[in-house]
Amino acid sequence: MSEALKTKKKSNSISDPRYSCAVGASNTVVGIKGAVPIANCSPGCQLKQTAFLTFENGFQGSIFAGAGNMPSANSTENDIVFGGIKTLDQLIKSTLKVFDGDLYVVLTGCVGGLIGDDVPSLVNEYRDLGYPIVAVDTAGFKGNNLFGHEEVVNAIVDQFVGDYKGERKKGLVNLWFEVPYYNQNWRGDYQELARILRGAGFEVNVLFGPENNGVKDWLRIPEAQFNLVVSPWVGVRNAEHLEKKYGQPFLHIPEIPIGAEATAAFIRKVVDFAGIDKEQSEKFIEQENGIYYYYLEHFSEFFAEYWYGMPSEFAITADSAYTLAYTKFLADQIGLIPRKAIITDDPPQKFRKTIEDAFHNISEGVDVEVEFEEDGYLIEKAIKEVDFSSGKPLILASSWEINLANDKGALFFEITPPSSETLIINRSFVGYKGALNLLEKIYSASVGGK
């Protein structure tokens, strides 16, 4: 571990965070077509979530009840002293009049969490009247937006989807992947991973993003043969809950696939787990590999000519999912040497050993000690300590690290929030197509010198 990360902190505060608080899971609700988040929190809370997760994060934008349209209680001192239930009751009534939603999710922030407002009882009254409404405790002091995301998913399953006694459909898979609006590429990534799974012979139930059909997809969750979690840790708690509630098995694949080798291995794991016929998946792999390597062979001419001016080493700091995915692809498929890998999303302790092990022997003869750190000051200090041996290095990080990259004379690539130098409309770096996009991004920067 670097000397910077060994430094003992004198307070519980952190600087330059890479995540928002739990109430930022309002964006999980926005990621569901026709769903309306109702923010039961103080003024400015949702403005900050929107600024960090949607605007200063690839300028992703938002629709329907997201961003500035999001209903909020804007709790005041009066609510803290006398309770905020009346304010929330009025907000729910107003929201039901203004938004014709298919699902309403009340997310309680720090104020309601501290004063102990009985939000579930109020929400139950509306549910008894026939409204599709859910309550979830997302007080910021309980965790970050990734924790909040898992809380929202479980709340919707329990309070909206409900019990199920029917049969499960073979070949139908619920896809639990990226947290909406957290990774800048989440919309394109969901589309690419769903395309891959469909190509392999599956029917995919997409719960978030452009291919989500709204709450009817959520009501189909219990019908699926199994749940597929593609993440080092986010979503595992949801899959465990679904297994307990519906007796529904799940497959956990910690590594997001990037490139032909990783994607083919990913497909075969899922097909083997599902027990479906392999003929279609193997044909799909053959077709996709042919296209992938066609483009890679053309790229190799450029690489052979300009390799001496290209980065050979890199440092990366991001959430556990993409720190692992990018490190493995760049090391194993491109041959770059990882000199520093720092994970910023505060994964639960029970997952950390598995995550650490994934970075050992990440490619033949390549091993990197991953570090867990949330404090931006210590992250920057740790990367500063890296002595890149030669040439121009590559730094994959957030906007917080732009000046550091300039000081190091490094190529810089934003991959984690905040990301204020990149506009994202529809982009993906996963699977077959995403890997080629990633190579374009990195080596265009190499040619352009920035």
C-alpha positions as CSV (number, residue, x, y, z in Angstrom):
1,M,0.0,0.0,0.0
2,S,1.2,3.5,-0.8
3,E,2.5,5.8,1.9
4,A,-0.4,8.2,1.1
5,L,-3.0,5.6,1.9
6,K,-1.3,4.6,5.1
7,T,-1.7,8.1,6.4
8,K,-4.0,8.1,9.4
9,K,-7.0,10.4,9.0
10,K,-7.7,12.8,11.8
11,S,-11.4,13.1,11.1
12,N,-14.3,11.2,9.5
13,S,-14.7,13.7,6.7
14,I,-13.5,13.1,3.1
15,S,-12.7,15.4,0.3
16,D,-13.5,15.1,-3.4
17,P,-15.9,12.1,-3.2
18,R,-16.7,9.8,-6.1
19,Y,-20.2,9.0,-5.0
20,S,-23.3,10.8,-3.6
21,C,-25.3,10.0,-0.5
22,A,-28.0,7.3,-0.3
23,V,-30.9,9.6,-1.4
24,G,-29.1,9.9,-4.8
25,A,-30.9,6.6,-5.4
26,S,-33.7,8.8,-6.6
27,N,-31.9,8.3,-10.0
28,T,-32.5,4.6,-9.7
29,V,-36.2,5.4,-9.8
30,V,-35.7,7.9,-12.7
31,G,-34.0,5.0,-14.6
32,I,-37.4,3.1,-14.6
33,K,-39.7,4.3,-17.3
34,G,-42.8,5.9,-15.8
35,A,-41.6,5.8,-12.3
36,V,-41.7,9.0,-10.1
37,P,-39.3,9.7,-7.2
38,I,-40.6,11.7,-4.4
39,A,-37.8,13.2,-2.4
40,N,-38.6,13.5,1.3
41,C,-35.6,15.6,2.2
42,S,-34.3,19.1,2.9
43,P,-33.8,21.9,0.3
44,G,-30.9,21.4,-2.0
45,C,-30.5,17.7,-1.5
46,Q,-31.8,16.6,-4.8
47,L,-30.2,19.6,-6.5
48,K,-26.8,18.3,-5.3
49,Q,-27.6,14.8,-6.4
50,T,-28.6,16.0,-9.9
51,A,-25.6,18.2,-10.2
52,F,-23.2,15.4,-9.3
53,L,-24.8,12.3,-10.9
54,T,-26.4,13.6,-14.0
55,F,-24.9,17.0,-14.9
56,E,-21.3,16.9,-13.7
57,N,-21.1,13.3,-14.8
58,G,-21.1,13.3,-18.6
59,F,-24.0,15.8,-18.8
60,Q,-26.3,12.9,-19.2
61,G,-29.5,14.8,-18.8
62,S,-32.8,13.5,-17.3
63,I,-36.4,13.1,-18.3
64,F,-39.9,13.0,-16.9
65,A,-39.7,13.3,-13.1
66,G,-35.9,13.5,-12.9
67,A,-33.5,16.4,-12.2
68,G,-35.3,19.7,-11.8
69,N,-38.7,18.2,-12.2
70,M,-38.3,15.9,-9.2
71,P,-40.9,16.5,-6.4
72,S,-39.3,17.4,-3.1
73,A,-40.6,18.1,0.4
74,N,-37.9,20.7,0.9
75,S,-38.1,20.1,4.7
76,T,-37.4,23.1,6.9
77,E,-36.6,23.7,10.6
78,N,-40.4,23.7,11.2
79,D,-40.6,20.1,10.0
80,I,-37.6,19.1,12.2
81,V,-39.3,20.5,15.3
82,F,-42.9,19.5,14.7
83,G,-42.4,16.6,12.3
84,G,-42.6,16.5,8.5
85,I,-45.5,14.1,7.9
86,K,-48.0,16.8,7.0
87,T,-45.6,18.3,4.5
88,L,-44.9,15.0,2.9
89,D,-48.6,14.2,2.8
90,Q,-49.3,17.4,0.9
91,L,-46.3,16.6,-1.4
92,I,-47.7,13.2,-2.2
93,K,-51.1,14.5,-3.0
94,S,-49.7,17.2,-5.3
95,T,-47.4,14.7,-7.0
96,L,-50.3,12.3,-7.7
97,K,-52.1,15.3,-9.4
98,V,-49.2,16.5,-11.5
99,F,-47.4,13.3,-12.5
100,D,-49.3,10.4,-14.2
101,G,-46.8,7.8,-13.0
102,D,-47.0,4.0,-13.0
103,L,-45.0,3.8,-9.8
104,Y,-44.2,6.4,-7.1
105,V,-41.2,5.9,-4.7
106,V,-40.8,8.1,-1.6
107,L,-37.2,8.4,-0.7
108,T,-36.6,9.7,2.9
109,G,-33.4,11.6,3.5
110,C,-31.5,12.6,6.6
111,V,-34.2,14.9,8.1
112,G,-36.9,12.3,8.1
113,G,-34.5,9.7,9.2
114,L,-33.2,11.7,12.1
115,I,-36.6,12.9,13.5
116,G,-38.2,9.5,13.0
117,D,-41.2,10.4,10.8
118,D,-43.4,7.3,10.3
119,V,-43.2,7.5,6.5
120,P,-44.1,3.8,5.8
121,S,-47.5,4.2,7.6
122,L,-48.3,7.3,5.5
123,V,-47.4,5.6,2.3
124,N,-49.4,2.5,3.3
125,E,-52.5,4.7,3.5
126,Y,-52.0,5.7,-0.1
127,R,-51.3,2.1,-1.1
128,D,-54.5,1.0,0.5
129,L,-56.3,3.5,-1.7
130,G,-54.9,1.7,-4.8
131,Y,-51.9,3.9,-5.6
132,P,-48.7,2.1,-6.7
133,I,-46.4,3.7,-4.1
134,V,-43.4,2.6,-2.2
135,A,-41.5,4.0,0.8
136,V,-37.7,3.6,1.3
137,D,-35.3,4.9,3.9
138,T,-32.3,6.5,2.1
139,A,-31.0,8.7,4.8
140,G,-27.6,9.9,3.7
141,F,-25.8,8.9,6.9
142,K,-26.7,5.3,6.2
143,G,-24.5,4.9,3.1
144,N,-23.8,6.1,-0.4
145,N,-26.0,6.0,-3.5
146,L,-24.9,2.4,-4.3
147,F,-26.3,1.4,-0.9
148,G,-29.4,3.5,-1.6
149,H,-29.8,1.8,-5.0
150,E,-30.0,-1.7,-3.4
151,E,-32.5,-0.3,-0.8
152,V,-34.7,1.1,-3.5
153,V,-34.7,-2.2,-5.5
154,N,-35.6,-4.3,-2.5
155,A,-38.4,-1.9,-1.5
156,I,-39.9,-2.0,-5.0
157,V,-39.8,-5.8,-5.0
158,D,-41.4,-6.1,-1.6
159,Q,-44.0,-3.3,-1.7
160,F,-44.9,-3.2,-5.4
161,V,-44.0,-6.5,-7.1
162,G,-45.1,-8.6,-4.2
163,D,-45.6,-12.3,-3.9
164,Y,-45.6,-14.7,-6.8
165,K,-46.8,-18.3,-7.0
166,G,-46.4,-18.9,-10.8
167,E,-43.9,-20.8,-12.9
168,R,-40.5,-19.5,-14.1
169,K,-39.7,-19.1,-17.8
170,K,-36.6,-20.9,-19.0
171,G,-34.2,-18.6,-20.8
172,L,-35.7,-15.4,-19.3
173,V,-33.0,-13.6,-17.2
174,N,-33.3,-10.5,-15.0
175,L,-30.3,-8.3,-15.7
176,W,-28.8,-6.5,-12.7
177,F,-25.9,-4.5,-13.9
178,E,-24.9,-0.8,-13.5
179,V,-26.5,1.7,-11.2
180,P,-28.4,4.2,-13.2
181,Y,-26.6,7.6,-13.7
182,Y,-23.6,6.5,-11.7
183,N,-21.4,5.3,-14.5
184,Q,-21.6,7.7,-17.4
185,N,-22.0,4.9,-19.9
186,W,-24.7,3.0,-18.1
187,R,-27.4,3.4,-20.8
188,G,-25.2,2.2,-23.6
189,D,-23.7,-0.5,-21.4
190,Y,-27.1,-1.9,-20.6
191,Q,-28.0,-2.0,-24.3
192,E,-24.7,-3.7,-25.3
193,L,-24.9,-6.4,-22.6
194,A,-28.6,-7.0,-23.3
195,R,-27.7,-7.4,-27.0
196,I,-25.0,-9.9,-26.2
197,L,-27.3,-12.0,-24.0
198,R,-30.1,-11.9,-26.6
199,G,-27.5,-13.0,-29.2
200,A,-26.6,-15.9,-27.0
201,G,-30.2,-17.1,-26.9
202,F,-31.7,-15.4,-23.8
203,E,-34.8,-13.3,-23.3
204,V,-33.6,-10.3,-21.2
205,N,-35.6,-8.4,-18.7
206,V,-33.9,-5.0,-18.6
207,L,-35.0,-3.1,-15.5
208,F,-33.4,0.3,-16.2
209,G,-32.6,2.5,-19.1
210,P,-33.7,2.9,-22.7
211,E,-34.8,-0.7,-23.2
212,N,-36.8,-0.9,-20.0
213,N,-40.5,-1.1,-20.7
214,G,-41.5,0.4,-17.3
215,V,-43.1,-1.3,-14.3
216,K,-44.4,-4.2,-16.4
217,D,-40.8,-5.4,-16.6
218,W,-40.5,-5.2,-12.8
219,L,-43.7,-7.2,-12.4
220,R,-42.0,-9.9,-14.6
221,I,-39.1,-10.3,-12.2
222,P,-40.4,-13.4,-10.4
223,E,-41.1,-15.1,-13.8
224,A,-37.4,-15.2,-14.8
225,Q,-35.4,-18.4,-14.7
226,F,-32.7,-16.6,-12.8
227,N,-31.1,-13.3,-11.9
228,L,-27.8,-12.3,-13.4
229,V,-25.6,-9.9,-11.4
230,V,-22.7,-8.4,-13.3
231,S,-20.8,-6.4,-10.7
232,P,-18.2,-7.1,-8.0
233,W,-20.8,-6.4,-5.3
234,V,-23.6,-4.0,-6.2
235,G,-26.8,-6.0,-6.7
236,V,-25.7,-9.2,-4.9
237,R,-27.9,-8.2,-1.9
238,N,-30.8,-7.8,-4.2
239,A,-30.3,-11.2,-5.8
240,E,-30.0,-12.8,-2.4
241,H,-33.3,-11.2,-1.4
242,L,-35.0,-12.4,-4.6
243,E,-33.6,-15.9,-4.0
244,K,-35.1,-15.9,-0.5
245,K,-38.4,-14.3,-1.6
246,Y,-39.1,-16.3,-4.7
247,G,-36.7,-19.3,-4.5
248,Q,-35.1,-17.7,-7.6
249,P,-31.4,-18.7,-8.3
250,F,-28.8,-16.1,-9.3
251,L,-25.5,-16.1,-11.1
252,H,-23.0,-13.6,-9.8
253,I,-20.3,-12.6,-12.3
254,P,-18.0,-10.1,-10.7
255,E,-16.1,-8.9,-13.8
256,I,-17.8,-6.8,-16.5
257,P,-16.7,-8.3,-19.8
258,I,-14.7,-6.0,-22.2
259,G,-13.2,-7.4,-25.4
260,A,-13.7,-10.7,-27.3
261,E,-12.0,-13.1,-24.8
262,A,-13.7,-11.8,-21.7
263,T,-17.1,-11.6,-23.5
264,A,-16.9,-15.1,-24.9
265,A,-16.1,-16.4,-21.4
266,F,-18.9,-14.4,-20.0
267,I,-21.4,-15.8,-22.5
268,R,-20.3,-19.4,-21.8
269,K,-20.7,-19.0,-18.0
270,V,-24.2,-17.7,-18.4
271,V,-25.2,-20.4,-20.9
272,D,-23.8,-23.1,-18.7
273,F,-25.6,-21.8,-15.7
274,A,-28.9,-21.6,-17.5
275,G,-28.6,-25.0,-19.2
276,I,-29.9,-23.7,-22.5
277,D,-28.8,-25.1,-25.9
278,K,-25.3,-23.9,-26.8
279,E,-25.6,-23.9,-30.6
280,Q,-26.9,-20.3,-30.8
281,S,-24.5,-18.9,-28.3
282,E,-21.4,-20.5,-30.0
283,K,-22.6,-19.3,-33.4
284,F,-23.0,-15.8,-32.0
285,I,-19.5,-15.9,-30.4
286,E,-18.0,-16.9,-33.7
287,Q,-19.8,-14.1,-35.6
288,E,-18.9,-11.4,-33.0
289,N,-15.3,-12.6,-32.8
290,G,-15.0,-12.4,-36.5
291,I,-16.2,-8.8,-36.6
292,Y,-14.1,-7.8,-33.5
293,Y,-10.8,-9.2,-34.9
294,Y,-11.5,-7.7,-38.3
295,Y,-11.4,-4.3,-36.8
296,L,-8.6,-5.2,-34.4
297,E,-6.4,-6.3,-37.3
298,H,-6.9,-2.9,-38.9
299,F,-6.0,-1.2,-35.6
300,S,-2.9,-3.3,-35.3
301,E,-1.3,-1.5,-38.3
302,F,-1.6,1.8,-36.5
303,F,-0.3,0.2,-33.3
304,A,2.7,-1.3,-35.0
305,E,3.6,2.0,-36.5
306,Y,3.1,4.2,-33.5
307,W,3.6,1.9,-30.5
308,Y,6.7,3.8,-29.3
309,G,4.6,6.9,-28.7
310,M,1.8,5.1,-27.0
311,P,1.3,4.8,-23.2
312,S,2.7,1.6,-21.7
313,E,1.7,2.2,-18.0
314,F,-1.4,3.4,-16.4
315,A,-3.0,4.3,-13.0
316,I,-6.7,4.0,-12.4
317,T,-9.1,5.1,-9.7
318,A,-12.8,4.4,-9.9
319,D,-15.6,2.2,-8.5
320,S,-14.8,-1.5,-8.0
321,A,-16.6,-2.6,-11.2
322,Y,-14.8,-0.4,-13.6
323,T,-11.4,-0.4,-11.9
324,L,-11.4,-4.2,-12.3
325,A,-12.9,-4.2,-15.8
326,Y,-10.6,-1.6,-17.3
327,T,-7.5,-2.9,-15.6
328,K,-8.1,-6.4,-16.8
329,F,-8.8,-5.3,-20.4
330,L,-5.8,-2.9,-20.6
331,A,-3.4,-5.4,-19.0
332,D,-4.5,-8.6,-20.5
333,Q,-5.7,-7.6,-24.0
334,I,-3.6,-4.5,-24.7
335,G,-0.5,-5.2,-22.7
336,L,-0.4,-2.0,-20.6
337,I,1.2,-2.3,-17.2
338,P,-1.0,-1.2,-14.2
339,R,1.0,0.8,-11.7
340,K,-1.7,1.9,-9.4
341,A,-5.4,0.8,-8.9
342,I,-7.5,2.5,-6.3
343,I,-11.2,1.6,-5.6
344,T,-13.4,4.4,-4.5
345,D,-17.0,3.1,-3.9
346,D,-16.5,1.7,-0.4
347,P,-17.5,-1.9,-1.1
348,P,-18.7,-3.9,2.0
349,Q,-15.9,-5.7,3.8
350,K,-17.2,-9.1,3.0
351,F,-16.5,-8.5,-0.7
352,R,-13.1,-6.9,-0.4
353,K,-11.0,-10.1,-0.3
354,T,-12.7,-11.4,-3.5
355,I,-12.1,-8.1,-5.2
356,E,-8.5,-8.0,-4.1
357,D,-8.0,-11.6,-5.4
358,A,-9.4,-10.6,-8.8
359,F,-6.4,-8.2,-9.3
360,H,-3.9,-11.0,-8.6
361,N,-2.6,-12.6,-11.8
362,I,-4.9,-10.3,-13.8
363,S,-2.8,-11.2,-16.8
364,E,0.1,-13.6,-17.3
365,G,2.9,-12.3,-15.1
366,V,0.9,-9.2,-14.1
367,D,-0.2,-8.6,-10.5
368,V,-1.4,-5.4,-8.9
369,E,-2.2,-4.6,-5.2
370,V,-5.6,-2.9,-5.3
371,E,-6.2,-0.2,-2.7
372,F,-9.5,1.0,-1.2
373,E,-9.8,4.7,-0.6
374,E,-12.7,7.3,-0.6
375,D,-10.8,10.4,0.2
376,G,-9.8,12.4,-2.9
377,Y,-6.9,14.1,-1.2
378,L,-5.3,10.7,-0.4
379,I,-6.1,9.3,-3.8
380,E,-4.4,12.2,-5.5
381,K,-1.4,11.9,-3.2
382,A,-1.1,8.2,-3.9
383,I,-1.1,8.7,-7.7
384,K,1.4,11.5,-7.3
385,E,3.8,9.0,-5.7
386,V,3.7,6.7,-8.7
387,D,7.0,6.8,-10.5
388,F,6.1,5.9,-14.1
389,S,9.2,4.5,-15.7
390,S,9.1,6.0,-19.1
391,G,7.0,7.7,-21.8
392,K,3.6,9.2,-21.4
393,P,1.4,7.3,-18.9
394,L,-2.3,6.9,-18.9
395,I,-4.5,8.0,-16.0
396,L,-8.1,6.9,-15.8
397,A,-9.9,8.8,-13.1
398,S,-12.4,11.6,-12.4
399,S,-12.4,15.3,-13.1
400,W,-10.7,15.8,-9.7
401,E,-7.5,14.3,-11.3
402,I,-7.2,16.6,-14.3
403,N,-4.5,18.8,-12.9
404,L,-2.6,15.9,-11.5
405,A,-2.6,14.3,-15.0
406,N,-1.3,17.5,-16.5
407,D,1.5,17.7,-13.9
408,K,2.4,14.1,-14.7
409,G,2.4,14.8,-18.4
410,A,-0.1,11.9,-18.7
411,L,-3.0,11.1,-21.1
412,F,-6.2,11.6,-19.1
413,F,-9.5,9.7,-19.5
414,E,-12.6,10.4,-17.3
415,I,-14.3,7.1,-16.3
416,T,-15.9,8.0,-12.9
417,P,-18.0,10.8,-11.4
418,P,-17.5,13.7,-11.4
419,S,-16.9,13.9,-15.1
420,S,-17.2,17.4,-16.3
421,E,-15.0,17.3,-19.5
422,T,-17.1,14.7,-21.4
423,L,-20.6,14.7,-22.9
424,I,-22.3,11.3,-23.0
425,I,-25.3,10.7,-25.2
426,N,-25.0,7.0,-26.1
427,R,-21.7,5.3,-25.4
428,S,-20.5,2.0,-24.2
429,F,-17.1,0.4,-23.3
430,V,-18.3,-3.1,-22.6
431,G,-18.6,-6.3,-24.6
432,Y,-17.4,-6.5,-28.2
433,K,-18.4,-3.1,-29.6
434,G,-17.5,-1.3,-26.4
435,A,-14.0,-2.6,-26.4
436,L,-13.4,-1.1,-29.8
437,N,-14.9,2.2,-28.6
438,L,-12.6,2.2,-25.7
439,L,-9.5,1.7,-27.9
440,E,-10.6,4.5,-30.1
441,K,-11.0,6.8,-27.1
442,I,-7.6,6.0,-25.6
443,Y,-5.5,6.0,-28.8
444,S,-7.2,9.1,-30.3
445,A,-6.1,10.9,-27.2
446,S,-2.6,9.4,-27.8
447,V,-2.5,10.7,-31.3
448,G,-3.9,14.1,-30.3
449,G,-1.6,14.4,-27.4
450,K,-4.3,15.0,-24.8
